Amino acid sequence: MTSLLVLLVLVLLSIALWQLTKIFDLTQVGKQSDDTQVANDNDNRVNGYLSFGFLAFIYLITIFCLVNYGKFPLMSNAASVHGKDVDQLMWISMILIFIVQTITQALLFYFSYKYRGRKGQVATYFSDNNKLEFIWSSIPALVLAVLIFFGLYSWTDIMFVNEKEEKPIIIEVYAQQFNWKVRYAGDDNVLGKANVRLIEGVNSLGVDLSDPNAQDDIVAEEMHLPKGRKVLFKIRSQDVLHSFYMPHFRAQMNCVPGMVTQFAFTPSMTTSEMRETKEMTEKVANINQIREAKSKKLVAEGKPGLDPYQFDFLLLCNKICGSSHYNMQMKVVVESEADYKKWLKEKTKLVQSVKTAVAEEAAAKLAESNPAKIDTTSVKKDTTLVAEAPTK
Amino acid sequence: MSHAHDNHAHDHHDDHHEHHHKDTFITKYIFSIDHKMIAKQYLLTGIFMGIIGVGMSLLFRLQLAWPEQSFKVFSFFLGERMAPEGVMTNEAYLSLITIHGTIMVFFVLTAALSGTFSNLLIPLQLGARDMASGFLNMVSYWLFFLSSVIMVVSLFVESGPASAGWTIYPPLSALPQAIAGSGLGMTLWLVSMAVFIAASLMGSLNYIVTVINLRTKGMTMTRMPLTIWAFFITAIIGVISFPVLLSAALLLIMDRSFGTSFFLSDIYLAGEVLNYQGGSPVLFEHLFWFLGHPEVYIILLPALGITSEVIATNARKPIFGYRAMIMSILAIAFLSTIVWGHHMFISGMNPFLGSVFTFTTLLIAIPSAVKAFNYITTLWKGNLQLNPAMLFSIGLVSTFITGGLTGIILGDSTLDINVHDTYFVVAHFHLVMGISALYGMFAGIYHWYPKMFGRMLNKNLGYVHFWVTAVCAYGVFFPMHFIGMAGLPRRYYTNTNFPLFDDLQDVNVIITVFALVGGAFQLVFIYNFFSSIFYGKRTVQNPWRSNTLEWTAPIEHIHGNWPGEIPEVHRWPYDYSKPGHDEDFVPQNVPMKPGEEVLHH
């Protein structure tokens, strides 16, 4: 089937090509045989009109894209406080470059059409003009100065966190091929020390269990954030570069093995509030329509169908990190502070989990010396997927 | 060879041509030290590498539009290991994007573009018999050829070719446990690049020395065509920045093979702690982009130089603002070496450094804007001869503007946070440097083909090639901005593994269809190129009625370029449609008429 399609496309393409060449050849009819392969008046005319047509094409594809894909889900509806500033700056810059694009492309292709070569036409000898050069150096300079000013103002605002005054909640984000973990600092809001050299069994983040600050640390596989509180993420990676990317919060920072990077923001919308925004309901409805159609096809082929989609914030990996890079994500839940505290309370502390694991292991060892054997492999199971990849 | 060499010995420029002996096939076509033949060798190698690079992009575009579908082409090209039952594996996908990037950036747009036209034009447009060192020039080409062979060989190693992205950030590129392509494939990649850098440096040094020393009488720096200015400055940036990539590659080789820790620290992989301590991947990013960003201009400046020449010739009008063009080339060259940090706003480097790089990055928009406006003004009130080369040049100005404008978004650290590493970036750099530089290369090929092969390319095939390519290039990269702004990360094997981006799948299909059509129509060019070598219409000496010196040389290639004396230069190269002359062009070797005024500053 595919090979037939490919063949069909190839045939159609060659026909199109043949016809196009013929059109260009036909434009030569009636001329004396001009075989220099240098553009003559007729070529100039045809290509001048085509230039004008191409301008129309650029505008059309712009309009087409704006109408069909111009919902810009990440240029409005930011779920973080600083996101509003980012979006505003984005709109200003976008509108600006849109205007410049429209005008300059028009000039470029209109001139190509208007001044197409004709016999006897003489070009104007116009080699320079300091005033013009000055104008079009200084206007971009001024406009860019304004953009730089706004940009740097927001940048400083986003990137520099005053931990003493703002008292952000500290959360560690931990990246590994190919999943994420989070560590909450507990009641003291201070993370215990950690290093990959301390990784052992359940303690898969390498937390220093003898550190007093580590005693109340909690490790989770799903991120919960309270609405309206500033959160400072301390970001680590255990193997290769990853990137902590939360597009709905306008947040991104690389995860670098061997160092701790950070990014801070204040969530301004809970997951359920986000789900109810007009933009999001439309987007989700659209996606569900697509999924339904796909699901029907899958069921017809005898495969399991797809579940309907419900929006959740996601933490994505956005730096190439290996074969399953495309599937490295974690669900993020933003909720009221009360719900957040409740959720956190129900979590087991890391120290506790380690103790339980050690006890289980001891019990298992005991069982091993007994004739009745118990399978212990599940306790020691490795957390990394790479372990299964063939190594040379 | 001709006997017109007799009076060479009198010429002070060419003492090394006196003892001229008969060429054998090998010295003429293979180990040639003639710059025109070396230019052709670069071009042919570049076209071959280009076919591989573009072909790879078509393969992974198929995967992106119809993820995890079985295609016969995959089985055919990738084989059972990379595409079991015709379905591309995720590792194969990463290999393809990595090698596509490497080949297009280094082997096509750096080596083939600069290598071809610097070699062809520097001696011919300056009025030199050959490059300063023909031998070094030959070594440079053959090292480039060797590095191409190594890169192609790396596609066939058992563990797969390099697949850590063309930026090969460690630790991913350093540890075979992290991805299979970082085994032998990455070793070959690094060796290939090291050889490539040596080739590039030899070439660049040769260009610089030739431009400084071998200009003919009267060819002052401010009478040089803008092509030469662009090649000259490009070579300087290359000499400054390529050695830094070499050191990065060497340190990476040491980390990989000798257990050093320049870029690695605290790594737990495949169930064990590795011994590396104290290195930093961020250091590698700095070293890589210290080359990587100037590299963008190493690619783009020659294309802009070619365009300047082609636009002026075909507009029958002097290039507008010759001195401003030179100033902007110099400004771009200088700024390009201090903006690399804008690739690293969110790499974990100090945010204050990010502010500095935002500032320098947006500064570079100013000379770029000057260039764009000058091109448009050159068209104004011209008498435009819309040859294929001219159309490609106009196309370049168009994509340069479209792609350059989105640079204002990406160069702004605040806005970069959310579009970094998304398809927005892919769209931006493909338009501003990929497509633009390719257009520059095509413009150069269509324009100087008669000089290289003594025959003309078929113009109607050229028109078809241009218009379909122009439509498809925008068709591919314009919608890509939109999926980038919707947050779609680049380098994802499928975009439908989780539902968030399901609504962007139709855009991916459109992009792929445009890519396939655009790719297929490059065959028109390939056909035109190769058939015209043998069957093209024979050219006249100066088909485009151009001013520069290469058109004063005979059509038949000879060692030493000019049979008699080297032409002397009396004027700048842009006296098109100058009042007071009968023809609408006045070649550089025509003396000023008595009382003729210099009308430019």
Interface residues (C-beta under 8 A of the other chain):
Chain A: T2 S3 V6 V9 L10 L13 L17 L20 T21 F24 D25 D35 T36 Q37 V38 A39 D43 N44 V46 N47 G48 L50 S51 F54 F57 I58 I61 T62 C65 Y69 G70 K71 F72 P73 L74 M75 D85 V86 L89 M90 S93 M94 L96 I97 V100 Q101 T104 Q105 L107 L108 F109 F111 S112 Y115 R116 G117 R118 Q121 V122 A123 T124 Y125 F126 S127 D128 N129 L132 E133 W136 S137 P140 A141 L144 L147 I148 G151 L152 S154 W155 T156 I158 M159 F160 Q176 Q177 N195 V196 R197 I199 G206 Q238 D239 V240 L241 S243 Y245 P247 H248 R250 A251 Q252 M253 N254 V256 P257 G258 M259 T261 K283 N286 I287 I290 R291 Y309 L314 L316 C317 N318 K319 I320 C321 G322 S323 S324 H325 Y326 N327 Q329 D382 T384 V386 A387 A389 P390 T391 K392
Chain B: Q69 S70 F71 K72 V73 T89 N90 E91 L94 S159 A164 G165 Y169 P170 P171 L172 L175 P176 Q177 A178 I179 A180 G183 L264 S265 D266 I267 Y268 L269 A270 G271 V273 G278 G279 S280 P281 V282 A315 R316 K317 P318 I319 F320 G321 Y322 R323 A324 I346 S347 G348 P351 G354 S355 T358 F359 L362 L363 A365 I366 A369 V370 A372 F373 N374 Y375 I376 T377 L379 W380 K381 G382 N383 L384 Q385 L386 N387 M390 L391 I394 V397 S398 I401 T402 L405 T406 I408 I409 D412 S413 T414 L415 I417 N418 H420 D421 T422 M456 L457 N458 K459 N460 L461 Y463 V464 W467 V468 A470 V471 Y474 G475 F478 P479 H481 F482 I483 M485 A486 G487 P489 R491 Y492 Y493 T494 N495 N497 F498 P499 L500 D502 D503 L504 Q505 V507 L516 V517 A520 F521 V524 G536 K537 V540 P543 W544 Y574 Y576 S577 K578 P579 D584 L599 H600 H601
